[in-house]
Every structure is written in structure tokens, then in C-alpha cells.
Amino acid sequence: MKLVIVSGLSGSGKSTVLHVLEDLRYYAIDNLPITLLPQFANSMCDNTDVCYSHAAISIDARNRHNELKHFPRIVQELRDTGVDVEVIYLDADDHILLRRFSETRRKHPLTSDATGLPEAIAQERQLLQIVSEEASLYLDTTQTSLHDLRALIKQRVANRSSHDMSIMFQSFGFKHGVPVDADLVFDVRCLPNPYWDPELRSFNGLQQPIKDFLEKHDDVQQMYDDIRTFLERWIPTFEAGSRTYLTIAIGCTGGHHRSVYMTERLRAHFAPRGLVLSRNRDL
């Protein structure tokens, strides 16, 4: 049985993820008390006529603190009984969460007459820290649209077999912030920058003029070789450690040229490994 536990801050996209998985034929339940997880897993396939092989459970801060503290133990016990447990944790910057609640006019589950929205977000972040530390996949949705989030879940979770590691190569621009959900970050700002050529500025790293420009420089090839060699050496080690997801971020200044080129070239090289994806965050 595969059990996906979806958690994270209110407003970060938990409901969207749960709905996507439900559409993909997962048996989905919103906000199950943590202490009921073992009973739920046992009931999903109890030798009756109905046996659900995939389930998705949303867990949030409405669980009491004295229940949340048992989360790591319960997850490990489920894995020990043969349940394939994945924990997806969603996060976002506070100012984005405040804006989303303002736009939707929804009530945060921890707000009250004595607790305002900023305080509720801070309290929720603290309460769910123990859950975030167990995450198989950590997603920062600060700069992710609902459309992109749905696509990410379909690509990285639904399409991954239980024995494969999902690898995501992601380009980004340092001026827009380093992705906090990246496992490895490589900086390619030292490479020649096509931005300074007015004839190339409007192109991006997916287009041939940028590829031609970058491939003329030995430094670009050397950087690619070094990153590729490093990943070829260490990706098997991540896999041996039972990692199910690996996010590799490649950054340049704006996230349009060098990082996009390097991201797509690395994705193409590692594609034969299986579920290898790319995302150009700031393109």
C-alpha cells in the first residue's frame, strides 16, 4: 500500500495537492487525526472485497500538539509494517500566505479573537516543524501557481514508481531568491553572460542563439562536466539512502540564460535514469 501524507502551512496548497491525488484515484481524507493513521492503514486492505492500494491523507495544525509529537514514531511504525509512506510538506513565505488569505477571505484554523493572522501563521509553522522534518518531498509554493503545483504533483508523485527516485533539475535567478526546497544548489554566475549582448538579451537558454553562445566557451563545458561528474558520483549514494526525491537547483543572475541552458542539458544527460524532470522557475 502507498500512503501519501500531505501537510504544511495553511494557504500553501495542501488542498490542491489532495484534490490532485484524489483525481488520480487516491483514496483521500482531509485532516485525519494522527493517532488514527495506523488504524486507517490497516483498514485500507483488510482482506475484504475492497483493497485500496493508494491513499492520501492531509494532516495539519488542527491536530493537537501532544498528538503531533508522535508523528515520526507513527510514520516509522507504518514503514516497518510494509506501508510505502511518503510525506509531502508545503511551505510558503509569510507575506505570500497573508496575501492569499486576504484574497480568498478564508479564516486561518488557528486564528481567534486573541490570535491574529500573522501570529497564527507563526504558531502553525512551529507546531508543524516536527512534520516538516519527516518530509520526503518539501515544496516551497511561494512562486508556484496552482497550475504549476498540480503539474508538479502529477509529474513527481503520481508518475513515480515505488522504487524510483524522482530527480528535478530547476533553474532560478539569484535576484529572485534561492529555492528553499532545493537539496543541492549550483551557482553558474561565473560563466559568460549572454545578457550583455543586446542581440542575445531577448532570447533564453532554451533557444539556439543562447546555446551557440555558451557552447563557444570552454568554461561552460568545464562547468557542465564538473557538475555532471559530481552528480554521477553522488546520485547513487542518495538513492542508496532510500531518498525518493532529489531537487537540484542551478542558478544564474536572472534565471533566463545560463541556468536554463545548464538545467536542460543536465536533465537530458540524466533522463535515461528514469523520472528526471526540469523546471525553469523564473523563465
N, C-alpha and C positions, 0 to 999 in steps of 0.2 A: 504493500500500500504506500502511495505517495501522499504525504501531508504537507501542504504549504501553509505556513503561519505568516499572516500579513499583519505587521504592526508599524507603529510610527506616530508622528505627531498629527493631531487633528488638523485638517486642511492641507496635508502633504500629498494626498492622493490615495489613501487606503481604500476608500470605497470604489474608486475607479479600478484599482488592481483587482479587488474582489469580484467586481462585476465582469471584468475581462475573463478571469478564470472560470467564473460561473458560465459565461457564454461558451467557454471551451470545454464544457461538460464536467467541470469540477463540482462536487457536492459542496456548496458554500454556506457558511454560517457566519453571521456578523456578531462579534463580541461575545464569544463563548468564555465563561469563567475558566481561568487557567486550571483550577483543580479538577475540572471535568474533562480535560484533554485525554487522560488515559482511558476513561470510560467511553468517550466518544470514539477513539481509535479502535477499541475492542469491538464496539457495536457496528463499525463500518463493514466488517467482514466476519460475521459470526456463524458461518456455516448454514445460513438460511438461504432462501432463494435469491436474495438480493445481496450483492457484494460490490461495494463502491471501491474502485482502485485508486481514485484521485479525489482528494478533498482539500478545501481551502478554508481556513479559519482566520477571522480577524480578531485581534486582541489589542485592547487599548487601555488607557489610563483609568477607565471606569472599573477595572479590576482593583481590588484593594491592595495596599502596599504589602500586607502580610501574605498575600497570595502571589504577587509579582515576584517576590524574593525566591520563590520555589521554582521559577521558570527554568533556569539552567538544569536543575536536577530532573524535572519532569521531561524536558526535551531529551536528555541523555538516556533516561529510562525507556522512552519510546524508541530511540535508536537501538538500544540494546535488545529490544524485542523484535527488531527487524523492520520497523517502520522507517521509510525514507523521508526524513524530516528536513524541510528547507525553511529558513526564516528569512523573510523579506522585510527589511526595515526602511521606511521612507522618512526623509527629513527635508527641511527647507529653512531658509533664513527667516528670522523672526519678522522682519519687515514685510516679507512676502506673505507669511501666514496672516499677519494683521490685515494686509490688503485684501487677501482672499476672503476672510471673514467679513470685512466691510462690504465687499462686493456682493457676497451671497446673503448677507444679513442672517447667517446662521449663528446659533448660540454654541459657544465652546462648552464641552461637557464639564469642565472644571470651574467655569465662572459662577459667581454668586453675587449677592449684594455686597459681600465683603472682599471679593476677589475679582479684579478687573481682568481684561483680556491679556495684557502683557504679563501679568503675574501668573495667570492660568497657563500660558504657554511655557513659562519658565518652570513652573511646578510640574507640568506634564513631561518636559524634557528630562527633569531629574528622576521622576518616577519610572520612566521607560528606559533609563540608561542600562539597566541590567538586561533588558530585552535586546537593546541595540548591540550589546557586546556578544550576543549569540548569533548575529546576523550572518547568513550565508551570502546574501546579496544586500548591499547598502546602496540606496539610491537617493541622491540629493535632487529634489524636483524644483529647486529654486528657479532654474532657467529651462524647465521642461514643460511643454504644453501637454494638455490632456491627450491630444492625438499622438504625440511622441511617446508619452508614458504607456499608452495602450500598445503601441508598436513594440516598445522595449520588452514588455511583459510577454507578448506573443513570441518574440524572437528569442529571448534569453531564458524564459522559464518553460513555456509550453513546448518549444521545439527541442529542448534539451533532454536527451535520454538520461537515465539514472546513472550511467557510467561515464558520461562525457563531462568535461569541464567547458563551460561557456566562456570564451575569450572575447572581450570587447576592446577594440582599439578606438580611442577617442581623441580627436584633435580639439584644441582650445586656444584661446588668446589670453596671455597673461594679463593684459589690461582689463579683461573681463572677470578675472579671478581664477584661481586654480581649482579644478574639480575636487571637492572634498571626498567624493566617493571613489577616487582612483586608488588602486593598490600600488601602482608604480607610475612615476612621473618622469618624463624625459624632456629636457629643455633644448630646443633646436634654434634658439635665437642667435646663436653664434654663427649660423650659416648665412651665406649671401642672401640678401633680401630683395626679391623682385619688386617690392613695393616702391623702391626708389627709382625704378624705371617707369616714367609716365606711360609708356606704351604697354606695360605689363600690369599696371596697378589694378585695372578693372577685371582682370582675369583671376581665377582661383586655382588652387592646387589640383583640382580635378581636370583642368584643361591643358591641352598640349603645349601652348606657349610657356606656361609655368614649368611644366615637366622638362621641356627643352632647355630652359634657362638653368634650372637646378642641376640637370644632369651634365652640364658642361663643367661643373666644379668638382674637383677631386675631394674637397672637404665634405660635400654632400654624400658621395659614395662611401667615404670612410665612416661618417656618422651612421649611415644606414647599416654598414657591415658590423660596426661595433654594437649597435642596439640589437640587430638580428642575432649576432653571436651570443650576446648576453641572454637573450630570451630563449634561444635554443638550449642553452645550458641550464637555465633555471625553471622554465615552464614544467618540465617533467618532475622537478622537485616539488613544485606547488601541487601537481596532480597526485604525487605520492602521499602528500599530506592530507588527502581527501578534500581538497578545495573543489568547490563546484562552480565558482565564478571567479574570473580574474579580469580586472579593468585596468588597461594600460593607457595612460594619457600622454599625448605628445603636444607640447606647447611651443608656440612662437608668439610674436608680439600681439598680432590682431586675430590670429586663428583663421586666416584666409588662404595663405600661400604655403609656407614651408611645412607647417604642422599637418596640413591637409594632405600634401604630397607624401610625406613620410608615413602618415597613418594608413593611407590607401595602399602604399607599396608594401608595408609590413603585413597588412591584412591579406593581400594577395599571396604573399610568401607563405603565411601560416594557414591559409584556407584549407589545404589538404588534411589538417589535423582534425577537422570536424566542424563544430559550431563556432566559427570565427566571424565576428561582425565588426562593423565600423560605424562610427557616428561622428559627424563633424559639427560640434556643438555651436560654434559661433559663425558658421558659414552663412 
